Amino acid sequence: KKQQDSMNSRLKLVMKSGKAMLGYKASVKALRKGKAKMVLVASNCPHLRKSEVEYLAMLAKTQVHHYAGDNTAMGTACGKFFNCSVLSITDAGDSDILTSGTKE
């Protein structure tokens, strides 16, 4: 619970000060172009999408974080009023989300 709260606060800081792409299509584009520095995948993301994102992240040498909450919680953590199952971070801004031990 505490780790998820810290992850949510880091995610809010990224949305405020950095750059992130919400959604599967935008995240795949960012991974293919090599712009994504980290990818977050919600716990209830479909298995096929999750494995495709993990494969593209492996090719791009990008870290993947499996978000503990579902897509509704991830969308809320981003400050959006819609669901989001995949999110890619291109610029962390003031957040330490890329350097902190967020791998599970």
C-alpha positions in Angstrom: 0.0 0.0 0.0 2.8 2.4 1.0 4.8 1.6 -2.2 1.7 2.3 -4.4 1.1 5.6 -2.6 4.7 6.7 -3.4 4.3 5.5 -6.9 1.1 7.5 -7.3 2.8 10.7 -6.0 5.7 10.1 -8.4 3.3 9.6 -11.2 1.4 12.9 -10.4 4.8 14.7 -10.4 5.6 13.3 -13.8 2.3 14.4 -15.2 2.8 17.9 -13.8 6.5 18.5 -14.6 7.5 15.9 -17.2 6.1 14.3 -20.3 4.1 11.1 -20.5 2.1 9.4 -23.2 -1.1 7.8 -22.1 -2.5 4.8 -23.9 -1.4 1.7 -25.7 -0.9 3.2 -29.3 1.0 6.2 -28.1 3.2 4.1 -25.8 4.0 1.6 -28.6 4.9 4.6 -30.9 7.2 6.0 -28.2 8.9 2.6 -27.7 9.4 2.1 -31.4 11.0 5.5 -31.8 13.1 4.9 -28.7 11.7 7.9 -26.9 10.2 6.1 -23.9 12.4 5.9 -20.8 9.9 3.8 -18.7 6.6 2.1 -19.4 3.9 1.4 -16.8 1.4 -1.4 -17.3 -1.8 -1.7 -15.3 -2.5 -5.0 -13.5 -5.7 -5.7 -15.6 -4.1 -4.9 -18.9 -4.9 -7.7 -21.5 -2.1 -10.3 -21.5 -1.5 -10.0 -25.3 -1.0 -6.2 -25.0 1.1 -6.6 -21.9 3.5 -9.1 -23.5 3.7 -7.0 -26.7 4.7 -3.9 -24.6 7.2 -6.0 -22.6 8.7 -7.3 -25.9 9.1 -3.8 -27.4 10.5 -2.5 -24.1 13.1 -5.3 -24.2 14.1 -4.4 -27.7 14.3 -0.7 -26.8 16.1 -1.4 -23.5 13.4 0.4 -21.6 12.4 -0.5 -18.0 8.8 -1.8 -17.5 6.9 -1.3 -14.2 3.9 -3.4 -13.4 1.5 -1.0 -11.7 -0.2 -2.6 -8.7 -3.6 -1.1 -9.4 -6.0 -1.6 -12.2 -6.4 0.8 -15.2 -9.0 2.9 -13.4 -6.6 3.5 -10.5 -3.7 4.3 -12.9 -5.9 6.8 -14.8 -6.9 8.5 -11.5 -3.2 8.6 -10.4 -2.4 10.5 -13.6 -5.1 13.0 -12.8 -7.3 11.9 -15.7 -11.0 11.0 -15.7 -10.6 7.9 -17.9 -9.0 4.5 -17.7 -5.4 4.0 -18.8 -3.8 0.6 -19.0 -0.4 1.5 -20.6 1.6 4.7 -20.0 5.1 5.6 -21.2 7.3 8.2 -19.7 9.4 10.2 -22.1 10.6 12.9 -19.7 10.4 12.4 -15.9 10.7 16.1 -15.1 11.2 16.7 -11.4 10.2 13.2 -10.4 12.7 10.5 -9.4 10.5 7.7 -10.9 13.2 6.5 -13.2 16.0 6.2 -10.6 14.0 4.9 -7.7 13.7 1.2 -7.2 10.3 0.8 -8.8 10.9 -2.6 -10.5 8.9 -5.4 -9.2 
